[in-house]
């Protein structure tokens, strides 16, 4: 249900922000709402500040190429290539 609601919000020009941040539930929407450079910057910052990934584990950004591919495939299945 949340995915359908978020999809509609994004299609209407809204964003995925939440008072608790993006987090695990909304991270699959990140690539639809921010630029690739912003995601790369966030990943680089996370790796420098938290190289062992102990803070906010697996929140906000995909932590592997496999997870990124899964998210991309899901988005393309729903919305086509963008």
N, C-alpha and C positions, 0 to 999 in steps of 0.2 A: 504494500500500500504506500509506504514512504517513497519507494522508487517512482511510482506513478505520479505522486504529488510533486516530487522534485523535478521530474521530467517536464511537467506542465509549467512549473515555475520558471525553469530555464527557457522553455520555448516562448514564454511570455516576456523574456528579457530580465527575469529576476536573478538572484544569486543563491548560493548554497550556504551562506553564513548562518551561524546559529550561536546562541549565547554561550555554548560550551565549545565553540570552535568547529572545525570541519570534522575531524575524527574518522574513525574506521567506517562508519556507516555511509558518510558522504564523500569519502575520498575517491570513489569511482567517478564522481562528477567533476573532479579537479581538471582533467584534461579538456573538458568542455567549457571551462570557465576562466582559465588562466592560460597565458602563453607558454609554449614549450620552454622558453628562456626562464620564465618565472619558476617553473617546476625544476629545471636544472639547477637554478640558483638555490632553491630551497633544499634540494638533495645535497648539494655541495656544502651548504651551511650545516645541515644535520650531520653529515659525515665528519666535519671538522669539530663541531661542538660535542657530539655524542657518537664517537666512532664505534662504541660497543653496543649502541642502540638500547640503552637501558631506560631512557626517558621517553614516554609516549610511544611505546613500542608499536610499530606498524601503523601509526596514525598518519593521516593526511596524504602521504605520498606512497606510491608503490615502492616496495623495497627490492624488487627483483625484476629482471626482464620478463620472466614468466608471468608474474602478476600484472605487469603493464600490458602484456599481450592479451591476457584474459579480459582485462578491463576494456581494451581497445576493441576486441572482438564483440564483446557484449554491446558496446556503444554503436558499433557499425551495424550489428544485427537489428538494433532498435531504430537507428536514425540514418543508416547509409553512410557512405564515406564522406567525411567533412574535412 
